[in-house]
Amino acid sequence: QVQLVESGGGLVQAGGSLRLSCVVSKSIFCFNGFAWYRQAPGKQRELVAGFSSGGRTNYADSTKGRFTISRDYDKKALFLQMNSLKPEDTADYYCNCRGPGYDYWGQGTQVTVSS
């Protein structure tokens, strides 16, 4: 069974940084998308940043200039460097891997930004 394991969440003060990691347990390729989403309490899940099927990066407007997504093909890993964090970034962050006929999600890692 494929698993996406996220790590790196935690509690940080506003203006601080965190780096999230996501590792895919098996040799699958996220052909159609490899991305980070987040869901704050009472809100819908939203895209934070991701790689599209063509390899381009996409960012939510609220994270542009502060967050950077990267990947390591050899380690089957996805990363999210989050700088200048704001209280409104507080949410559960999820890793997503999509390919032909599959759509996998991690269990989520919690990010809390205090003011």
Protein Blocks (a to p, Z undefined) as FASTA:
>chain_A
ZZdddehiacddehiacddddddfbdcddfkoccdddddehiacddfbdcdfkopacddf
klgokaccdddfklopacdddehiafklgccdddddddehiacddebiaddddZZ
